[in-house]
Each structure stands twice: as C-alpha cells, then as structure tokens.
C-alpha cells in the first residue's frame, strides 16, 4: 500500500484498503477557523441538538486567522461565536485573538494595521500554527475546514480539507466516510540549485500535470531529494497539493520529521505519542514521475490559475504594481529570511507587503540579526510594509480594509498559494505566484524578475 492507503487502513481498522474503497475513518484532529467555524457549529447544533456535546473536546482545534484584523463587524462577530462554543464545550485548543475568555473581539482601526492587536494565546495562520503548536503528528488523520489543510501531510499524516457539513458530522461522531484516493508518486532526486526554492518545485509539478491533474488523488513526495528538503520546504510543497486538485499531499517520515514534531509537541503541550507509516515495497501508483530538483529554475504561475507555469526569466515583460509575502505557504521565518537576503541594502520599487504567518515568526524576525540589524528592520529599511498582526490577510481577499488587499485592478506577485480571479481582492487583478526569492527580486525591479542575479552567493 501507499502511504495514504496505509494511513486510511489504520484509521479504518482494516488490514488494507484499495483506491476507490470507501472507509469509515476515526479522526485524530478536527481543525476549524473563523470563516467556516460558525457554519460548522451551526450544522453540529442542527443535526445533533442544541445541547449536544462534541465527540472529544481534546481533539478539536479552533484557530481564528482569516478575517481577523478588520473593522468589519460581522467578521469580528465570527470570532465571538467560536469563543462562545469553546466555552460551552470545554474545548482546550482554542487560539483566541484576545485573552479574555468572556470578552468580545473588536479590531481597533484607530491603532492601524501594523502594530500588534492580539493576546498571548493567538496562533496566527491555522496551517502553520497547527504544526508550530504540535498538532501535526505522523500516522494520524487530520481534517480541517480549509482546503490547504493538506499542508500537514508534510509530517507523514493524512490531512485534507472538508466542508462544513462533514465537519459538523465529525464534531458529533469523530468519524467520517472517505473514499480512498489513487496515489500519484513524485520521486524527487538531486538538490535544489542556487536561487531555487521549494515553491518553485511545486509550481513546476503543478505545471507538469495541470491545476486539475491530481483531482481526488494523493500526491506522494519521496526519494533522496525529498529527504534533503527542510520541514518548511515540505510544508510549502504539501500545502499546494490542492492547487492541482489533490485530495492530500504526503511525505515519508524521517529524522527531520521526528525532531520537528518532538520539539513542537513538547513546546505546545500536545500529545507526544505518534506512530508513523512506512512505505511498502509493492506500492502501486496511478502516476509515477521522477523530478530532478537540480534542473528546476525559478518558476512563476501566471494568471488565472496555478497551472499556468512559466519561467521567471521569460516573464520580464510583465510590469507589477504590488509584491506580497505571507500566508501559510509563504509566511514562515525561512521565507522572510530568503526575501530579506535579496532586498537587504536595497529599496523596493513597488508597494510591498509582508504578513508573517504566526506571532512566533514576528518575534523571530524582530530578534534574528542580519549584518547587525534585525531582519524586521532590514525589511522595513528596504521599504517593505510589515505588520505584526499575523494572519491570512490579503491571501483570501477579505473585507476592503484588509492589510495588503488588492482593492483595484493590479498586477501582484506573491508568495501565497492561489491566484484565481478575485482571490486577493479585486476580480480584475492579476496574481502571479512565485517563491520568496522571485517575489523579492521582482519587488526591486517592478517587473517579474529571475532572482538568481539578486540572491547573494554568500
């Protein structure tokens, strides 16, 4: 069996499963956030009763992160609905925006979007926070009311996005009927060349198969090249499996996985026990492709979908209005470090916005030094507008006062993960996906730029 098949067989109490087989699986973790959480809670109450209790309050993780730092009253109210439900159900893992369990959330527009407006327990973007706070354990099944839940597959678990109805059912039962997907294997060999990042790898893969080429299939990444990647790199790749239509993305377990998970579960106080799955020798794949990492170049996904692959060096005629770095895919500390290496000592030519994925990333950027200055200061001195309010921000558009949102037709290059029309705001904007290196170089020139001449060699 493939990694995905072994995980679903284990969760379903079966010796083995085959592609296409429906399996009732036991869910280890259910995650929801402020956009889908209120709807999921509504389904749960409707189907199980207003006085019903969730199946296991220790296995539900609630992370407000999408439409948070906005003066929009309905968005603010969504966070209050989550808080009320958590209080009723005794749910432990609620990463609230405020510290008052009986309070109400309201964004203070008078303070502006740049300075911190959250309490001690706020966790930031749900997918990055799940890993950072110790909720991504190898061998488990993690479901979330967000399509990019597949990011957790970097940790050798089955993770996928589900709708509010399914999530409401899981809340009440802890189970869900899933169809076992076929598996596409991408065997990664070699190492990443100079100026190339994990984002280029997944954009290359999606360009190979199309933005619907993995529809309801598992995307398995393995091989020596996969093992050479950092956990941040693997998270970037697994996150965008959904951009090819994938049901989930998944990596093999190794010592890097073990070290990361053990550190994060210890720091987060979450369950420390886990049992990874290992690949069988007789795995069968519906698609089996070898990708030589050393041959990949800086890559861009052009408007209007992630499958519109082009090389950055061939896109120099595309003039830009905006550059953006952030989100679960591009808002990790390593992403900002890469961006800072390119812009250090220079000045961006276009409006450039930076949104860290978590408060931890904010603290690290404000602490880590680069030539005697904090990375945060390096970015600000380069002209990047940095906010301490870690969130999804403009990645999903949001209300008009969302930080970095495209409120008029613009050409934007971004380290985020999706570029369908209207994704980051105005429906007539054109969004180009790229690595933090490419976004940084393009911010300096005002047009899509191959970053290899801008990335320092030492």
C-alpha positions as CSV (number, residue, x, y, z in Angstrom):
1,X,0.0,0.0,0.0
2,X,1.0,3.6,-0.5
3,X,1.5,6.0,2.5
4,X,-2.1,7.3,2.1
5,X,-3.6,3.9,1.8
6,X,-1.8,2.7,4.9
7,X,-3.0,5.7,6.9
8,X,-6.6,5.2,5.9
9,X,-6.5,1.5,6.5
10,X,-5.1,2.1,10.0
11,X,-7.8,4.8,10.8
12,X,-10.5,2.5,9.4
13,X,-9.4,-0.6,11.4
14,X,-8.6,-2.5,8.2
15,X,-5.7,-4.7,7.2
16,X,-5.6,-2.9,3.8
17,X,-7.6,-0.7,1.5
18,X,-7.6,-0.1,-2.2
19,X,-8.1,3.0,-4.3
20,X,-11.8,3.8,-4.7
21,X,-12.8,1.9,-1.5
22,X,-14.9,3.8,1.0
23,X,-13.7,3.7,4.6
24,X,-15.1,4.9,7.8
25,X,-12.1,6.5,9.5
26,X,-11.5,7.6,13.0
27,X,-10.4,11.2,13.1
28,X,-7.5,12.3,15.3
29,X,-7.8,16.0,14.9
30,X,-10.5,18.3,13.6
31,X,-9.5,21.9,12.9
32,X,-11.8,24.8,12.0
33,X,-11.4,28.6,11.9
34,X,-13.3,31.9,11.9
35,X,-14.6,31.6,8.3
36,X,-16.0,28.1,8.4
37,X,-16.2,27.5,12.2
38,X,-19.6,29.3,12.7
39,X,-21.1,27.3,9.9
40,X,-19.7,24.1,11.2
41,X,-21.1,24.8,14.6
42,X,-24.5,25.6,13.1
43,X,-24.5,22.2,11.3
44,X,-23.5,20.4,14.5
45,X,-26.3,22.1,16.5
46,X,-28.8,21.4,13.8
47,X,-28.0,17.7,13.4
48,X,-27.1,16.7,17.0
49,X,-29.2,19.2,19.0
50,X,-28.5,22.5,20.8
51,X,-27.4,20.7,24.0
52,X,-25.2,18.1,22.2
53,X,-21.6,17.7,23.2
54,X,-18.7,17.2,20.7
55,X,-17.2,13.8,20.5
56,X,-13.9,14.7,22.1
57,X,-13.1,18.3,23.1
58,X,-9.4,17.5,23.3
59,X,-9.2,16.6,19.6
60,X,-10.8,19.8,18.2
61,X,-8.5,22.7,17.4
62,X,-10.0,26.1,16.7
63,X,-7.8,28.9,15.2
64,X,-9.2,32.2,14.1
65,X,-7.0,33.5,11.4
66,X,-8.7,34.6,8.1
67,X,-10.8,37.7,8.5
68,X,-9.4,38.9,11.8
69,X,-7.7,42.3,11.6
70,X,-10.5,44.2,10.0
71,X,-13.1,46.6,11.4
72,X,-15.8,44.6,9.7
73,X,-18.4,43.8,12.5
74,X,-19.6,40.5,11.0
75,X,-16.0,39.2,10.8
76,X,-15.3,40.2,14.3
77,X,-18.5,38.5,15.4
78,X,-17.4,35.2,13.9
79,X,-14.6,35.1,16.5
80,X,-17.0,35.7,19.3
81,X,-19.2,32.8,18.0
82,X,-16.1,30.5,18.2
83,X,-15.4,31.7,21.8
84,X,-18.9,31.0,22.9
85,X,-18.8,27.5,21.5
86,X,-15.5,26.8,23.1
87,X,-16.8,27.9,26.5
88,X,-19.9,25.7,26.1
89,X,-17.9,22.6,25.0
90,X,-14.8,22.9,27.2
91,X,-12.5,22.8,24.1
92,X,-8.9,23.2,25.2
93,X,-7.2,24.1,21.9
94,X,-8.6,27.5,21.1
95,X,-6.1,30.0,20.0
96,X,-8.1,33.1,20.6
97,X,-7.3,36.6,19.4
98,X,-8.0,38.1,22.9
99,X,-7.1,36.8,26.4
100,X,-10.5,37.4,28.0
101,X,-12.5,34.2,27.7
102,X,-15.7,36.1,28.4
103,X,-14.8,39.1,26.2
104,X,-15.7,40.2,22.7
105,X,-13.2,40.8,19.8
106,X,-13.1,44.1,18.1
107,X,-10.3,45.3,15.8
108,X,-9.2,48.9,16.7
109,X,-8.9,50.6,13.4
110,X,-7.6,53.7,15.1
111,X,-4.4,51.8,16.0
112,X,-3.8,50.9,12.4
113,X,-2.9,47.6,10.8
114,X,0.9,47.5,11.6
115,X,1.1,47.1,15.4
116,X,0.1,44.0,17.4
117,X,-3.6,43.7,18.2
118,X,-3.8,40.2,19.7
119,X,-3.4,38.4,23.0
120,X,-1.0,35.8,24.3
121,X,-2.7,32.8,23.0
122,X,-3.2,33.9,19.4
123,X,-1.6,31.5,17.0
124,X,-1.8,33.0,13.5
125,X,-2.5,31.2,10.3
126,X,-4.1,27.9,11.0
127,X,-2.0,25.5,8.9
128,X,1.3,27.0,10.1
129,X,0.0,27.1,13.6
130,X,-1.1,23.5,13.6
131,X,2.5,22.4,13.0
132,X,4.1,25.1,15.3
133,X,1.8,24.3,18.2
134,X,2.3,20.5,18.0
135,X,-0.9,19.2,16.4
136,X,0.6,17.5,13.3
137,X,1.6,14.1,14.4
138,X,2.8,11.4,12.0
139,X,0.5,8.5,11.4
140,X,-2.7,10.4,12.2
141,X,-5.8,11.7,10.3
142,X,-6.2,15.5,10.5
143,X,-9.3,17.1,8.8
144,X,-9.9,20.8,8.6
145,X,-12.4,23.2,7.2
146,X,-9.9,24.7,4.8
147,X,-8.6,23.4,1.5
148,X,-5.0,24.0,2.5
149,X,-5.2,21.6,5.4
150,X,-3.2,19.2,3.1
151,X,-0.1,21.2,4.3
152,X,0.1,18.9,7.4
153,X,0.9,16.0,5.1
154,X,4.5,17.2,5.2
155,X,4.5,15.4,8.6
156,X,3.5,11.9,7.3
157,X,-0.2,12.1,8.1
158,X,-3.4,12.1,6.1
159,X,-4.6,15.7,6.1
160,X,-7.3,17.1,3.9
161,X,-9.9,19.9,3.7
162,X,-13.6,19.2,4.3
163,X,-16.8,21.2,4.1
164,X,-18.9,22.5,7.0
165,X,-21.4,19.6,6.7
166,X,-18.7,17.0,7.0
167,X,-17.0,18.9,9.8
168,X,-20.3,19.2,11.7
169,X,-20.7,15.4,11.5
170,X,-17.1,14.8,12.7
171,X,-17.7,17.2,15.6
172,X,-20.5,14.9,16.8
173,X,-19.1,11.5,15.9
174,X,-15.3,11.6,15.4
175,X,-15.7,9.7,12.2
176,X,-16.1,10.4,8.5
177,X,-16.6,8.2,5.4
178,X,-13.8,8.8,3.0
179,X,-13.1,7.3,-0.4
180,X,-9.5,6.1,-0.7
181,X,-7.7,8.2,-3.4
182,X,-5.4,6.8,-6.0
183,X,-1.8,7.9,-5.4
184,X,0.5,9.9,-7.7
185,X,4.1,9.5,-6.8
186,X,6.6,12.2,-7.4
187,X,10.1,10.9,-6.8
188,X,12.4,13.8,-6.1
189,X,16.1,13.4,-6.9
190,X,19.0,15.8,-6.7
191,X,19.2,19.0,-4.8
192,X,17.8,22.5,-5.3
193,X,20.1,24.7,-7.3
194,X,21.2,28.3,-6.5
195,X,18.2,30.7,-6.4
196,X,15.6,28.0,-6.4
197,X,13.2,27.2,-3.6
198,X,10.5,24.7,-2.6
199,X,7.8,26.9,-4.1
200,X,9.5,26.5,-7.5
201,X,9.3,22.8,-7.1
202,X,5.6,22.6,-6.5
203,X,4.8,25.2,-9.2
204,X,6.9,23.0,-11.6
205,X,5.0,19.9,-10.6
206,X,1.6,21.6,-11.0
207,X,2.7,22.9,-14.4
208,X,3.6,19.4,-15.4
209,X,0.2,17.9,-14.6
210,X,-2.2,20.9,-14.7
211,X,-4.2,22.6,-11.9
212,X,-6.7,19.7,-12.1
213,X,-4.2,16.9,-12.8
214,X,-4.4,15.4,-9.3
215,X,-8.1,15.7,-8.8
216,X,-9.1,13.4,-5.8
217,X,-5.7,11.8,-5.8
218,X,-3.0,11.6,-3.2
219,X,0.3,13.3,-4.2
220,X,3.2,11.4,-2.6
221,X,6.6,13.0,-2.5
222,X,9.6,10.8,-1.7
223,X,13.1,10.0,-2.8
224,X,16.5,11.4,-1.8
225,X,15.6,14.8,-3.0
226,X,12.5,14.9,-0.7
227,X,14.6,13.8,2.2
228,X,17.0,16.7,1.5
229,X,14.3,19.3,2.0
230,X,13.7,21.1,5.3
231,X,10.3,20.7,7.0
232,X,9.4,24.2,5.9
233,X,10.1,23.2,2.3
234,X,8.0,20.1,2.7
235,X,5.1,22.2,4.1
236,X,5.3,24.5,1.2
237,X,5.0,21.6,-1.3
238,X,2.3,19.7,0.6
239,X,0.3,22.9,1.0
240,X,-0.2,23.3,-2.7
241,X,-1.3,19.8,-3.5
242,X,-4.8,21.2,-3.5
243,X,-3.8,23.6,-6.3
244,X,-3.5,20.5,-8.6
245,X,-6.9,19.2,-7.3
246,X,-5.2,16.8,-4.9
247,X,-7.1,15.2,-2.1
248,X,-3.9,15.3,0.0
249,X,-0.1,15.6,-0.2
250,X,2.2,13.4,1.9
251,X,5.9,12.9,2.6
252,X,7.7,10.0,4.1
253,X,8.7,10.1,7.8
254,X,12.4,10.6,8.7
255,X,14.6,12.0,11.4
256,X,13.8,15.6,10.4
257,X,10.1,14.9,10.9
258,X,10.8,13.3,14.2
259,X,12.9,16.1,15.5
260,X,10.4,18.8,14.5
261,X,7.4,17.0,15.9
262,X,9.0,16.1,19.1
263,X,10.1,19.7,19.7
264,X,6.7,21.2,18.8
265,X,4.6,18.7,20.8
266,X,6.9,19.3,23.8
267,X,6.6,23.1,23.5
268,X,2.9,23.1,22.8
269,X,1.9,20.6,25.5
270,X,0.1,18.4,23.0
271,X,0.1,14.6,22.7
272,X,3.6,13.4,22.2
273,X,2.9,9.8,21.1
274,X,2.8,9.0,17.4
275,X,3.3,6.1,15.1
276,X,4.4,7.0,11.5
277,X,3.7,4.8,8.5
278,X,6.4,3.5,6.3
279,X,6.1,2.8,2.5
280,X,5.6,-0.7,1.3
281,X,7.9,-2.1,-1.4
282,X,4.9,-3.1,-3.6
283,X,3.3,0.3,-3.8
284,X,1.1,0.8,-6.9
285,X,0.7,4.3,-8.3
286,X,-1.6,5.7,-10.9
287,X,1.2,8.1,-11.9
288,X,4.9,7.7,-11.2
289,X,7.2,10.6,-12.1
290,X,10.8,11.4,-11.2
291,X,11.7,15.1,-10.8
292,X,15.3,16.2,-10.9
293,X,15.5,19.1,-8.5
294,X,18.8,20.3,-9.9
295,X,17.0,21.0,-13.3
296,X,14.3,23.3,-11.8
297,X,14.6,27.0,-12.4
298,X,12.8,29.9,-10.7
299,X,9.2,29.4,-11.7
300,X,6.0,31.5,-11.8
301,X,2.3,30.6,-12.0
302,X,0.7,33.2,-14.2
303,X,-2.9,34.5,-14.1
304,X,-5.5,32.9,-13.8
305,X,-4.6,29.6,-12.2
306,X,-1.7,27.8,-10.5
307,X,-1.2,25.6,-13.6
308,X,-0.1,28.4,-15.8
309,X,3.6,27.7,-15.4
310,X,6.3,29.9,-16.8
311,X,10.0,30.5,-16.1
312,X,10.7,33.8,-14.3
313,X,13.4,34.6,-16.8
314,X,10.7,34.6,-19.6
315,X,8.3,36.9,-17.8
316,X,10.3,40.1,-17.7
317,X,7.7,41.9,-19.8
318,X,5.1,41.7,-17.0
319,X,5.0,45.0,-15.1
320,X,3.9,44.8,-11.5
321,X,2.0,47.1,-9.1
322,X,2.3,45.1,-5.9
323,X,4.5,42.5,-4.2
324,X,3.3,40.4,-1.3
325,X,4.9,37.8,1.0
326,X,2.9,35.9,3.6
327,X,0.3,33.2,4.2
328,X,0.7,29.6,5.3
329,X,2.7,28.9,2.2
330,X,5.0,31.9,2.2
331,X,4.9,33.5,5.6
332,X,7.3,31.2,7.5
333,X,10.5,32.6,9.0
334,X,12.6,30.9,6.3
335,X,10.5,32.6,3.6
336,X,11.2,36.0,5.1
337,X,14.9,35.3,5.6
338,X,15.1,34.4,1.9
339,X,13.2,37.6,1.0
340,X,15.5,39.7,3.2
341,X,18.7,38.3,1.7
342,X,17.6,39.7,-1.7
343,X,16.4,43.1,-0.6
344,X,19.0,43.9,2.1
345,X,20.6,47.2,1.5
346,X,18.3,47.9,-1.5
347,X,14.9,49.6,-1.9
348,X,11.7,48.1,-3.4
349,X,10.3,49.8,-6.4
350,X,6.6,48.9,-5.9
351,X,4.3,48.7,-2.9
352,X,5.4,45.6,-1.0
353,X,3.5,44.0,1.9
354,X,4.8,41.4,4.5
355,X,2.5,39.4,6.7
356,X,4.1,36.8,9.0
357,X,2.2,33.6,9.4
358,X,2.4,33.4,13.2
359,X,3.4,35.6,16.2
360,X,6.4,33.3,16.6
361,X,7.6,34.4,13.1
362,X,7.1,38.0,14.1
363,X,9.3,37.5,17.2
364,X,12.0,35.7,15.3
365,X,12.2,38.3,12.6
366,X,12.4,41.0,15.2
367,X,15.2,39.1,17.0
368,X,17.3,37.4,14.3
369,X,20.2,39.6,13.2
370,X,21.4,40.2,9.6
371,X,24.6,42.3,9.4
372,X,23.9,43.9,12.8
373,X,20.2,44.7,12.2
374,X,17.1,42.7,12.9
375,X,15.6,41.0,9.9
376,X,12.5,43.0,10.6
377,X,14.4,46.3,10.3
378,X,16.2,45.1,7.2
379,X,12.8,44.5,5.5
380,X,11.4,47.9,6.7
381,X,14.5,49.7,5.5
382,X,14.0,48.2,2.1
383,X,10.5,49.7,2.0
384,X,8.5,46.6,2.9
385,X,5.3,47.4,4.9
386,X,5.5,44.8,7.7
387,X,2.6,44.1,10.0
388,X,2.8,42.4,13.4
389,X,-0.7,41.1,13.0
390,X,0.0,37.6,11.8
391,X,-3.0,36.3,9.7
392,X,-4.1,35.2,6.3
393,X,-4.7,38.9,5.4
394,X,-4.9,39.5,1.7
395,X,-4.2,35.9,0.6
396,X,-8.0,35.4,0.8
397,X,-9.0,38.9,-0.1
398,X,-11.2,39.7,2.8
399,X,-13.0,43.0,3.7
400,X,-11.8,46.1,2.0
401,X,-9.7,47.2,4.9
402,X,-7.7,44.0,5.0
403,X,-3.9,44.7,5.0
404,X,-2.4,44.3,1.6
405,X,-5.7,43.6,-0.2
406,X,-6.0,44.4,-3.9
407,X,-8.8,47.0,-3.9
408,X,-8.4,47.9,-7.6
409,X,-7.1,46.2,-10.7
410,X,-3.4,45.4,-10.1
411,X,-0.7,43.1,-11.1
412,X,0.6,41.4,-8.0
413,X,3.4,38.9,-7.5
414,X,3.0,36.9,-4.3
415,X,4.5,34.1,-2.3
416,X,0.9,32.9,-1.4
417,X,-0.7,29.8,-2.9
418,X,-3.7,30.6,-5.1
419,X,-4.3,33.0,-8.0
420,X,-7.8,32.5,-9.3
421,X,-9.5,35.8,-10.3
422,X,-10.6,37.7,-7.2
423,X,-8.5,35.6,-4.8
424,X,-6.6,38.6,-3.3
425,X,-9.4,41.2,-3.7
426,X,-10.4,42.9,-7.0
427,X,-11.7,40.4,-9.5
428,X,-9.8,42.2,-12.4
429,X,-6.4,41.9,-10.7
430,X,-3.8,39.5,-12.0
431,X,-2.0,37.5,-9.4
432,X,1.3,35.7,-10.1
433,X,2.6,33.0,-7.7
434,X,6.3,32.7,-7.1
435,X,9.0,31.9,-4.5
436,X,10.1,34.5,-1.9
437,X,13.3,34.9,-3.8
438,X,11.4,35.7,-7.0
439,X,8.9,38.0,-5.3
440,X,11.8,39.9,-3.6
441,X,13.7,40.4,-6.9
442,X,10.6,41.5,-8.7
443,X,9.8,44.0,-5.9
444,X,13.2,45.6,-6.5
445,X,12.7,45.9,-10.3
446,X,8.9,46.4,-10.6
447,X,8.6,43.6,-13.1
448,X,8.8,39.8,-12.8
449,X,12.4,39.0,-12.4
450,X,14.6,35.9,-12.3
451,X,16.1,36.2,-8.8
452,X,19.4,34.4,-9.4
453,X,21.3,37.6,-10.2
454,X,19.9,39.2,-7.0
455,X,20.4,36.4,-4.5
456,X,23.8,36.8,-2.7
457,X,26.2,33.9,-3.2
458,X,27.4,34.0,0.4
